[in-house]
Amino acid sequence: MQSVQWSRSKGYIVVGAIGICLSVLYLALSFQMPMGRLRQPGAGVFPVICGFLLLLGSVSALWEGLKTRKTEESVELPAGSDLRRLLALLGGILGYLVLLPILGQLISSTIFCFVLIRVLSSLSIWRVALYAVLMAGAAYLLFVRFLMLPMPVGIFAF
């Protein structure tokens, strides 16, 4: 396994700064949702709480990184093929989030499961496709049919 050394304090600072940016964006979008009343909270209450918790955790990580700047503890980050695998997984998650409202839960989940299994295993492409369809179908049955949760249907309404 190839790796790159990075100081722990630098990692805390980077993660904290990215988290602060994301939590501010998330909170800005959350405050656009209806808050409701005290007896009947609206859809925006839970995202606002989560946004503030993310902001608190990010500020804590940034503070920890700035406070421990003197120590030279290091962590190993992936490099080479491990880094490519990690970036492929992050790209798959981002692609899933982008495709979910367009293609819907069933098709987006199938594509995401295909990418996930393909990146993490050495199975044949046919087995990967079969497992992806089975996993996405099981998620569809559980969330949409059994729990009756509204999921995005996309341009292909099932």
Rosetta blueprint (number, residue, H / E / L):
1 M L
2 Q L
3 S E
4 V E
5 Q E
6 W E
7 S E
8 R H
9 S H
10 K H
11 G H
12 Y H
13 I H
14 V H
15 V H
16 G H
17 A H
18 I H
19 G H
20 I H
21 C H
22 L H
23 S H
24 V H
25 L H
26 Y H
27 L H
28 A H
29 L H
30 S H
31 F L
32 Q L
33 M L
34 P L
35 M L
36 G E
37 R L
38 L L
39 R L
40 Q L
41 P E
42 G L
43 A L
44 G L
45 V H
46 F H
47 P H
48 V H
49 I H
50 C H
51 G H
52 F H
53 L H
54 L H
55 L H
56 L H
57 G H
58 S H
59 V H
60 S H
61 A H
62 L H
63 W H
64 E H
65 G H
66 L H
67 K H
68 T L
69 R L
70 K L
71 T L
72 E L
73 E L
74 S E
75 V E
76 E E
77 L E
78 P E
79 A L
80 G L
81 S H
82 D H
83 L H
84 R H
85 R H
86 L H
87 L H
88 A H
89 L H
90 L H
91 G H
92 G H
93 I H
94 L H
95 G H
96 Y H
97 L H
98 V H
99 L H
100 L H
101 P H
102 I H
103 L H
104 G L
105 Q H
106 L H
107 I H
108 S H
109 S H
110 T H
111 I H
112 F H
113 C H
114 F H
115 V H
116 L H
117 I H
118 R H
119 V H
120 L H
121 S L
122 S L
123 L L
124 S L
125 I H
126 W H
127 R H
128 V H
129 A H
130 L H
131 Y H
132 A H
133 V H
134 L H
135 M H
136 A H
137 G H
138 A H
139 A H
140 Y H
141 L H
142 L H
143 F H
144 V H
145 R H
146 F H
147 L L
148 M L
149 L L
150 P L
151 M L
152 P L
153 V L
154 G L
155 I L
156 F L
157 A L
158 F L
